[in-house]
Amino acid sequence: MVPVLRAWGSVSAQEIEALRARGEIRQLADLLGNRHRDVQWRAAEVLGEAGPAATETLVQCLDDRHVPVRLGALEALAAIRDPASTGAVIDTLEHDPNTEVRWAAAITLGQIRDQRGILPLKKSLGHPDKFVRFGAAGSLSALGWHPENPAEEAALLFAGQDWAALRTLGRPAVSVLVRALSDADRDVRDHAVEILGDMRAPELQQACDRALRDADGRVRWKAVLASKKCGVPMMDLPLFMNRRPRTRPDPAAAAVLNLFFLGLGYNYLGKWWGFLIFMSYMTFMLILSLEVSLNLPLFNVYPNLYSYPVTAIVAYHTYRMAKKVPDL
């Protein structure tokens, strides 16, 4: 089978079965990079059924530059459950640049059932990405690991997104929830500030201050509702919130875009049809310059110059639209 065909051609189930029957592990592994999802899935399934004989080849695939190949290899290794692959899977969990691959590696360690996976999985409970944390929490449960202290229990509950249990845990959960206010995921920050608002602890006022400066409006509003419980005086709320990052579109930038590139100003404001206006405008001006000859200065060189009186009106409209976007 030619390598290019392995990557791009459709491979039938019969051909895959023939490779399995001949024990062609390397050829099956090549199919993990096939662009057809059903071929990838079937190849991973067959490799998983091949048992430890496929472990070495699959471990080599974890260094492949293509993400689907690494994901397929992890899927097969999870089915094989060969402890010989544990070290390579741990290395993937700790160093792979792709979040989905790290997530899959965390799940695979739970499937292999090797106790060597516990320590790296515990470290992954604090990973910046919630999917990796979630996979680590599930695998630690599969490995029979139990938290040894309240701090570890809070980390496990947080990684598993068990918000009700975190609320019940109380004081030991405060530190992990305060850290969650810096999480990249809005929903995580949203839940964290809501639970913190129901707790009483010295750290809460500082936590509410941080939440009031959150870039997301929903998280800021939750912080406003929780402010009384956090001990933040109502009069101080505008001052705290004034230090937040500004997320409203810049009215001047929207106006300039529509003045010179009609339609892109609307696109900047989140209107999907703005790009259609821009393409229609540019196409019209191009046809006008090619098909129409007017005795006007620079018309054939830069016809857009004569559209500015119209686009200036649209630019003013865009400016007014941007000013109406809520800033809190």
N, C-alpha and C positions, 0 to 999 in steps of 0.2 A: 504494500500500500504506500503510495507516494506521500511524503510528509505534508505537502500542500493540501492534498485531498483529505488527510486526517484532520486538518485544521478547518477546512472550508466545505468539503463535500459532505453530503448526507450519507451516513453509514447505516445500513439496514440492521435490524435485530439479528438476522441470520448471520451476517458478517461478524457481528460482535460475538455471537455464540460460537462461531468457527474459531475465532481468536482465543476464546476461553478454552475450547476443546483442545487446542494445540498448546495451551499454556503460554501464549504470547503476552507476557506481562508488560513488557516495554511498549508493545504496540497498543495495548489497551490503555496504558497510561498516557500515550500520545493523544488519545481520543478525549481526554479531559479538557483539552484546549479547543475542541471542536466548537464551531459557532452555533451549532444546533443544540438547544438545551436538552432535548430528549436523548441525544447521543451522549452528552456529558453525563447525564443522570444514569443512563444504562451502563456506561463504562465504569462509573464509580461504584455502582451496585455490584457489577461482576468482579471488580477488583476487591471489594469488601468480602465477597464470597470465596476469593482465592486463598484467604487465610494468610498466615505468616510468610508464605512464599513471596507475597507481594510487598512485604513491609519495606525492604531495602529500596526498592524502586520508588515506592510512595514517599519515603523519607527524602529521597533525592528531589522529588517533585515539589517539596516544600520550599525549595530555593528557586523555583521557576518564576520568571518575571511576570507571568500572566496570573491575575487574581483567580479566574475560574479554575485553573489547574491546581492552585494551592487549596482552594476550597474543596474541589473534588477529591484531592488526596486526603484531606482531613476527614471528609465524609467516609472514605473507604477505611482509613485507619481507625475511626470510631467503631466501625462494624467488625474489624479484625480483632481489636482489643489486645494487641501484642505489646507487652511491657517494654520490648526492645525499642519501640518508637517513642516512649515517654520523653526522653531527653530532647529529641528533635521537636516534639510538639510544645514542650515547655519553652524552648528557644523561640519558636514561632509566636507563642503567646506574649513573650517579653519583648521581642524585637521587630516583629513584622510591621511594616508601615501602614498596612490597610486595616481599618477597624473591623470589617466583616471577617477577615481572616483571623484576627485576634479573638473575636467572638466565637468563631468556629473552633479555634484551638482550645478555648476555655471549655466548651461543651465536650470536645473530644477527650480531654483529660478526665472528665467525669465518666465517660463511657469506657475508657481503658481500665479504670478502677485500680490504678497504681497509686499507692500512698505517697509516692514522691511528688505527685501533683498538688498536694495540699498546700505546701508553703507558697509556691508561685500563685496559686489560686487565692490564697489569703491576701497576698500583696495586690492582686487584681481587684479586690473589693474596693480599693481606693482609686481605680482607674478613672481618668477624666471622662470616658465615654460610658453612658448608662447601659449600653448593650453588652459591652465587655463585662461590666460589673454584674449584670443580670446573669450572664452565662457562668461567671465564676461562682455566684451564689448557688445556682442550681447544681453545679458540679460538686461543690463542697457538700451539699446535702446528699448527693448520690454516693459520695465517698464516705459518708457516715461521720463527717466532722461536726463537732458541736463547739460553740463558743466557750472559751474558758473564763471570760469575764464580761461585765456589762458593756464595755467598750467594743469588744469583738461582736457581741450580740447586736449592738446598734449598727455596726458596719455591715453585718450580714443582712439585717432587716432593710437597711437603706439600699443596699445593692439589689435586693430582691423586690424593691419597690413596695414593701409591706407598710404602707403609711399608717394604717390603723394600729398595727403592733408597735410602731415607733411612737405613736402618740401615747399608747398605754405604758411603754417603757419609761417615759418621763425623763427625769434629769440626766441619765446616762446618754440619752439621745441628743442632747442639746449641742454638743460639740460637732457631731457629724452633720446636724441640720444647719448649723452656722456655716460650715464649709460648703454645704449644698447651695447656699445663696450665691456662690461663685460658679455654679455648674453651667456648662454651655447650653443645657437643655432648659427651655422655658418652663415646661411642666414640672420639672424637678424643683426649680426655684419657687414656683407657684405653691407646690405642696409644702415645701420647707417653711416658707413664711407663714402659711396658714397654721401649721402645727405649732410653730414657735410662738404665735400670737396667743395660744392657749396655755403656754407654760410660764412659770415664774422663775427667772434665773438672772443673775447679774449681767450675763452676756446679752440679754435680749434687747436692751436699748441700742447697743452698737449694731446688733443684727438688723433691727428695724431701720436704723439709719442707712445701712447698706442697701436694704431692700427698697427703700424710698428712692434711691439713686439708680435703681435697676433700669436697663435700657428698654425693657418691655413694659408697656402700659398696664397690662393685666396684673403683673407682679407688683407694680407700684401701688395699684389700687388695693390689692390684698394687704399691703403694708400699711396703707392709710387706715383700713378697717381694723388692723391689729395694733395700731399705734397706742391706744389707750392701755391695752394690756401690757404693752412693752414699756410703758412709763414715759412715752414721748409726749410732751405737751402739744395740744392741738395748734397752738400759736406757732410752734416751731416747725410744723409740717411743711409749709411753703418754703421755708429756708432750706430744710434738708433736701426737698425735692428739686430746688433750683440748681443743685449741684449735679443733677443727673446728665447723662449724655443726651444731646438734642437729636431726636429721631425724625422730626418733621422735615419734609423736603424743603430745600431752600427756594423760596419764591423767586428770587432773582435768577438762580440757575435755571429754573423751569422756564422763565420768560425768555432768557437768552437763547435757550435751546430752540424754542418755538419761533423766535425771530429769525434765526439763521438756518434752522433745519426743521421746518414746519412738521409737526407731529411728534418729534422726539421729546418735546416738553411734556406732552400728555403721557407719553410712555414713561418718562421719569416719575410722573405722579402715580404710576401704577395702572394706567389705562391701556389695556391690551391693544385697543384699536389705534393707538397713537402711532405705532410702527407702520400700520397700513396707510395712514395719512401721509407719513413721511415717504414711503415708497411711491405712492401715487403722485405726490408733489414732485419728487425728483424725476420720475418718469415723464411727467408733463413738461417740466422745464427742459429736459433733454430733447424731447420731440420738438418743442417750440424753438429751441436754438438751431436745430437741424433743418426743420421744414419751413420755418417762417423767417423772412428776411425783412427786418425793419431798419430804417435809417436812423438808429438811435445809438448814442455813444456806448460802446462796450456791450451792446446787446448780444451780438453773436459770440462774444467771449465769455460774458458772465450775465446771462439773462436774469439770474436770481436777484440782481441789483434792483430790478424794477418790480419785484414782488414784495419788497420790504414794507411799503405802505399797508399792504394787506396783512402780512405776517406780524407787523407791529400791533395791529388790533388784536390778533390772536394771542400775541405775547402778553398783552395787558390782561386778557381774559384768563390766561394761564396763571399769571401772577396772583390774580384775585382768587382763583381756585386753590392755589397753594396756601394762601393766607388763611383759608377756611379749614384747613386740615388741623384737627385737634392736636395741641402741643403738650397735653398732659397724659 
